[in-house]
């Protein structure tokens, strides 16, 4: 590390869209150390991603599959961030990579 740099540079996530607070039932799958689907919910959503509650800790950049429990939407995705929640669990920022179907927020055209 450079002596002139007092702190290591942190990853900065610049969101291009405003998130809308909304609880949507979803399934997430693809955790490397704990295989299997997790039934959970979103805290907020946008056309390109969501903040999802998980009982598992995820690594930034880790791939996953997110699907609505209704089956109307699914997308491979990546973890943008993972933050511990007060008490148990984690909040993960999920970026959709190749969304298919009808999500609750549509991309502006």
N, C-alpha and C positions, 0 to 999 in steps of 0.2 A: 504494500500500500504506500502511496506517495505521502511523505512527511508533511507536505503542504496542505493535504486534504484532511481536515480534522475528523470527518465522519465518512463512512462508506456511502456511496450514492445509493439511495433506495429506489425501488421500482415505483414509478408514478403511473397511475392508471387514469388516463383522461377520458372520461365518458363523453360521447358525442350526443347522447340522447338523455332526456330526463326520465327517471324511473317513476313508475306509478305504484303506490302502495296497493298490493293486491295479493291475497292468499289463494293460490291455485294448487290443487292437489297434483303432485307429480311423482314420477319414479325416476331415480337416478341409479345408474349401473356403471361399473367399470373400475371400481376401486381396486388397486393393485394388491393390497394386503387383506382386504375383507371382501371377497367375491360375493356376488348376489345383488339383487335389486333392493333399494331402500325406498320405502314409501314415505314421502314427506310433503312439504309444501313450500311455496315461494313466499317471500316477504314483500318483494316488489318486482316489477317486470318492466321490460321495454321490448321493442321489436327485435332487438339484437341479443337480448340476454335476460338474466334474472339473478336475484339474490335468493339463494335457497338455503334452508336449514338442514343440517346433516348431523347425525350422531358420530360420523367419522371425520377424522382430520384428513384433509386433502392437500396435495402439494401443488404449488403454483405451476401452471402449464400442463398438469395431469389431464389426460383425455377422459371423457365420460360420455355416456349416452343419457339424454334427458327426454322423457316422454310424459305427456299429460296422461292422467289416469283414465280420462275418457277415451283415449286412443286417437284423438283428432290431431295430435301434434307429436313430432319426435325430431330430435336433432342430435348428431354428434356434436360435442362441445368441448371446451377446454376451461380449466379452472383459472380465473383471472386473479383471485385472492382467496385466502381462507383465514377467517378471524374467529378466535374463541368467543363464545357467548357467555354471558354471566350465568353461572350454574353449569349445566351440561350442554354439550353440543358445539357446533360451529356454524358460522354463516359463510357460505361460499358464493363468490361471484362467478357466474357461469356465462361464457360467451358462446352463442350458437354459431356453428361452423357451416352446416348445410341443412337448414331447417326445411322440414316437409310437413305439409298440412296447415291447419288453421290454428294460429296462436292467438292469444287474447288481445295483443297489440300488433297492428300491421305496420310494415315499413312504409314511410311516405314515398310516393312515386314522383 
